[in-house]
Amino acid sequence: MLVGAIRPLVAWVRRSPLLGAFLDGVNVASVALMAVVTVRLALASLRDPLTVALAVTSAVLLVRLKLSPTWLILGGAAVGWLHS
């Protein structure tokens, strides 16, 4: 609801060169923050060959076969449950 409510405001802000540049900077900062969090999460969670294999397999299935993330989560949970 919030995104829909501020959509006209964002369109108005985009027309301003200064405020448009500010929004571009916010977008770049957001992407950079997500990248840093992703790298830190990977370094903290990929600790053994099983977790690395699960991550690589999930990435391949997600990109190549367009498999739903729900199935990937369930498959990872099943592998973890069977492994423990």
Buried (B, 14 or more C-beta within 10 A) or exposed (E): EEEEEEEEEEEEBEEEEEEEEEEEEEEEEEEEEEEEEEEEEEEEEBEEEEBEEBBEBBEEBBEEEEBEEEEBEEBBEEBEEEEE
